[in-house]
Amino acid sequence: MSKGNELKPRIGFFGRRNVGKSTMINFLTGQQIAIVSDTAGTTTDPVRKSMEIGGIGPVVLVDTAGIDDEGELGALRVEKSMAALAEVDLALLLYTEGCYGEPEKRVERWCIGHGTPMLKVKTKAEPIDKDALIAQIKEALPESAYRGRSLLGDIIFQGDTVVLVTPIDSSAPEGRMILPQVQVLRDLMDIHAQAFFCQPEELPSTLAALKKAPKLVVTDSQAFQRVNALTPDEVPLTSFSVVLARQKGLFSDYLAGTKKIGELKDGDRVLLLESCTHNVTCEDIGRVKLPAALKKVTGKELVCEVIGGQSPLPKDLSPYALVIQCGGCVITAQQVKARLLPALEAGVPVSNYGLALAWCNGIFERATKIFPQ
């Protein structure tokens, strides 16, 4: 499946100031795309550059500030560099001869604890063999980072019919489809299945026009209730968000965490995580519809907070009763995992927008039944 720019695998370069991170990026790309200087601390914030690696395809190289920076401002730069670890699929840790101490060990501990592959590269010693280094990168980079598994390929097969219900309301982008819908459509095309599109009110006529019942109906989560009522019981039903949640991993955690909605109490704090930045409307799922649905189904006064884009999470997540992640259509599985691990480590259950909306609409079991558990 083709990927958007955000879904390119990310390779991060970490190390002390002046260890040669920017030089290494220029060396690998064969271009002067990163500023290089003998002055320590030239790179102050994570900088992202794209390149092509044979056998892998396009990747994003992430250049970071020194992990040994000093002072009040330096400490903020170090934290930004450490935060960048959460977005990469492979970390290159650069060091020099006789200089591998606590800063490097901090990066190493993070990678081990979060399951992020790490490659140690000694700089400023013997000349580095570019081909050999690229070969090491290709070997260390998880294949899942650049060759995602099919969204529906284990349950939908060539010739199967799938109906995609795509509401057009004020939250729909002008003149185009949202990314999860496009991704599911492309997946079905790769499978050579037949896809039919309609809006919720058109579903009955679409189903009637088909010679036989579809193998699956996939809907936008916000139309779950309407589409559930219009879809015959014998036809499996799920949502775009649930499909993406399964591909991005942590699906078993989502399934367990979603059931915690029934245990929420008055005053509980719920954190909603959106991975993209978009225009907020009166029909926004994360800021309007989902909080309202949670309060309605629980009958409790909940405190719902939203963090958008890649803004940092609170350092202490233990006060939250539940964390709910969006579908994650614009980020990699590694980024989703890294974003949710702090919550799981704090003992906070996690869910997903689509699964939470399915629960609120009383169709959680139906929305997940078709997927192998």
Solvent accessible surface area in square Angstrom, and as a share of the most:
residue,aa,sasa,rsa
1,M,80,0.36
2,S,75,0.49
3,K,82,0.35
4,G,33,0.32
5,N,87,0.45
6,E,77,0.34
7,L,18,0.09
8,K,35,0.15
9,P,0,0.00
10,R,28,0.10
11,I,0,0.00
12,G,0,0.00
13,F,0,0.00
14,F,0,0.00
15,G,0,0.00
16,R,57,0.21
17,R,65,0.24
18,N,65,0.33
19,V,7,0.04
20,G,17,0.16
21,K,13,0.05
22,S,14,0.09
23,T,69,0.40
24,M,8,0.04
25,I,0,0.00
26,N,9,0.05
27,F,74,0.31
28,L,6,0.03
29,T,20,0.12
30,G,60,0.58
31,Q,104,0.46
32,Q,159,0.71
33,I,45,0.23
34,A,11,0.08
35,I,137,0.70
36,V,79,0.45
37,S,45,0.29
38,D,136,0.70
39,T,95,0.55
40,A,52,0.40
41,G,19,0.18
42,T,53,0.31
43,T,24,0.14
44,T,51,0.29
45,D,64,0.33
46,P,22,0.14
47,V,61,0.35
48,R,109,0.40
49,K,55,0.23
50,S,63,0.41
51,M,31,0.14
52,E,116,0.52
53,I,6,0.03
54,G,57,0.55
55,G,63,0.60
56,I,20,0.10
57,G,14,0.14
58,P,56,0.35
59,V,0,0.00
60,V,7,0.04
61,L,1,0.00
62,V,0,0.00
63,D,3,0.02
64,T,0,0.00
65,A,1,0.01
66,G,3,0.03
67,I,10,0.05
68,D,36,0.19
69,D,21,0.11
70,E,126,0.56
71,G,55,0.53
72,E,153,0.69
73,L,107,0.53
74,G,2,0.02
75,A,52,0.40
76,L,109,0.54
77,R,56,0.20
78,V,14,0.08
79,E,75,0.33
80,K,107,0.45
81,S,0,0.00
82,M,14,0.06
83,A,63,0.49
84,A,4,0.03
85,L,0,0.00
86,A,32,0.25
87,E,17,0.08
88,V,0,0.00
89,D,4,0.02
90,L,0,0.00
91,A,0,0.00
92,L,0,0.00
93,L,0,0.00
94,L,0,0.00
95,Y,48,0.18
96,T,34,0.20
97,E,126,0.56
98,G,84,0.80
99,C,42,0.25
100,Y,64,0.24
101,G,20,0.20
102,E,100,0.45
103,P,31,0.19
104,E,0,0.00
105,K,95,0.40
106,R,88,0.32
107,V,0,0.00
108,E,38,0.17
109,R,130,0.48
110,W,49,0.17
111,C,3,0.02
112,I,133,0.68
113,G,51,0.49
114,H,26,0.12
115,G,49,0.47
116,T,6,0.04
117,P,40,0.25
118,M,47,0.21
119,L,27,0.13
120,K,97,0.41
121,V,11,0.07
122,K,82,0.35
123,T,8,0.04
124,K,142,0.60
125,A,57,0.44
126,E,141,0.63
127,P,135,0.85
128,I,56,0.28
129,D,87,0.45
130,K,69,0.29
131,D,112,0.58
132,A,49,0.38
133,L,4,0.02
134,I,34,0.17
135,A,57,0.44
136,Q,89,0.40
137,I,1,0.01
138,K,78,0.33
139,E,153,0.69
140,A,30,0.23
141,L,5,0.02
142,P,45,0.28
143,E,95,0.43
144,S,85,0.55
145,A,12,0.10
146,Y,33,0.12
147,R,138,0.50
148,G,46,0.44
149,R,130,0.47
150,S,48,0.31
151,L,3,0.02
152,L,0,0.00
153,G,26,0.25
154,D,72,0.37
155,I,17,0.09
156,I,0,0.00
157,F,115,0.48
158,Q,142,0.63
159,G,41,0.40
160,D,31,0.16
161,T,16,0.10
162,V,0,0.00
163,V,0,0.00
164,L,0,0.00
165,V,0,0.00
166,T,12,0.07
167,P,20,0.12
168,I,113,0.58
169,D,43,0.22
170,S,67,0.43
171,S,40,0.26
172,A,27,0.21
173,P,33,0.21
174,E,169,0.76
175,G,81,0.78
176,R,162,0.59
177,M,67,0.30
178,I,52,0.26
179,L,58,0.29
180,P,19,0.12
181,Q,9,0.04
182,V,65,0.38
183,Q,14,0.06
184,V,0,0.00
185,L,43,0.21
186,R,94,0.34
187,D,4,0.02
188,L,0,0.00
189,M,118,0.53
190,D,66,0.34
191,I,28,0.14
192,H,126,0.56
193,A,14,0.11
194,Q,98,0.44
195,A,33,0.26
196,F,77,0.32
197,F,78,0.33
198,C,8,0.05
199,Q,56,0.25
200,P,4,0.02
201,E,104,0.47
202,E,74,0.33
203,L,0,0.00
204,P,64,0.40
205,S,75,0.48
206,T,22,0.13
207,L,31,0.15
208,A,87,0.68
209,A,85,0.66
210,L,30,0.15
211,K,212,0.90
212,K,149,0.63
213,A,65,0.50
214,P,8,0.05
215,K,82,0.35
216,L,0,0.00
217,V,0,0.00
218,V,0,0.00
219,T,0,0.00
220,D,11,0.06
221,S,7,0.04
222,Q,44,0.20
223,A,6,0.05
224,F,0,0.00
225,Q,121,0.54
226,R,131,0.48
227,V,0,0.00
228,N,40,0.20
229,A,87,0.67
230,L,66,0.33
231,T,4,0.03
232,P,56,0.35
233,D,131,0.68
234,E,135,0.61
235,V,4,0.03
236,P,47,0.30
237,L,1,0.01
238,T,0,0.00
239,S,0,0.00
240,F,5,0.02
241,S,17,0.11
242,V,0,0.00
243,V,0,0.00
244,L,1,0.01
245,A,2,0.01
246,R,17,0.06
247,Q,41,0.18
248,K,16,0.07
249,G,29,0.28
250,L,37,0.18
251,F,23,0.10
252,S,84,0.55
253,D,48,0.25
254,Y,2,0.01
255,L,27,0.13
256,A,62,0.48
257,G,3,0.03
258,T,0,0.00
259,K,103,0.44
260,K,83,0.35
261,I,0,0.00
262,G,58,0.56
263,E,112,0.50
264,L,10,0.05
265,K,129,0.55
266,D,95,0.49
267,G,49,0.48
268,D,25,0.13
269,R,82,0.30
270,V,0,0.00
271,L,1,0.00
272,L,0,0.00
273,L,0,0.00
274,E,7,0.03
275,S,6,0.04
276,C,48,0.29
277,T,125,0.73
278,H,77,0.35
279,N,138,0.71
280,V,81,0.47
281,T,40,0.23
282,C,104,0.62
283,E,47,0.21
284,D,7,0.04
285,I,41,0.21
286,G,1,0.01
287,R,89,0.33
288,V,59,0.34
289,K,59,0.25
290,L,0,0.00
291,P,13,0.08
292,A,57,0.45
293,A,23,0.18
294,L,0,0.00
295,K,80,0.34
296,K,178,0.75
297,V,66,0.38
298,T,28,0.16
299,G,65,0.62
300,K,75,0.32
301,E,130,0.58
302,L,10,0.05
303,V,73,0.42
304,C,35,0.21
305,E,53,0.24
306,V,45,0.26
307,I,27,0.14
308,G,21,0.21
309,G,9,0.09
310,Q,95,0.42
311,S,53,0.34
312,P,112,0.70
313,L,33,0.17
314,P,50,0.31
315,K,194,0.82
316,D,86,0.44
317,L,5,0.03
318,S,66,0.43
319,P,68,0.43
320,Y,11,0.04
321,A,31,0.24
322,L,0,0.00
323,V,0,0.00
324,I,0,0.00
325,Q,0,0.00
326,C,17,0.10
327,G,13,0.12
328,G,1,0.01
329,C,22,0.13
330,V,28,0.16
331,I,7,0.04
332,T,10,0.06
333,A,45,0.35
334,Q,26,0.11
335,Q,9,0.04
336,V,1,0.01
337,K,70,0.30
338,A,4,0.03
339,R,22,0.08
340,L,0,0.00
341,L,28,0.14
342,P,51,0.32
343,A,0,0.00
344,L,52,0.26
345,E,114,0.51
346,A,47,0.37
347,G,65,0.63
348,V,5,0.03
349,P,32,0.20
350,V,0,0.00
351,S,0,0.00
352,N,0,0.00
353,Y,17,0.06
354,G,0,0.00
355,L,0,0.00
356,A,0,0.00
357,L,8,0.04
358,A,0,0.00
359,W,70,0.25
360,C,21,0.12
361,N,39,0.20
362,G,67,0.64
363,I,12,0.06
364,F,13,0.05
365,E,121,0.54
366,R,46,0.17
367,A,1,0.00
368,T,8,0.05
369,K,172,0.73
370,I,36,0.19
371,F,3,0.01
372,P,88,0.56
373,Q,151,0.67
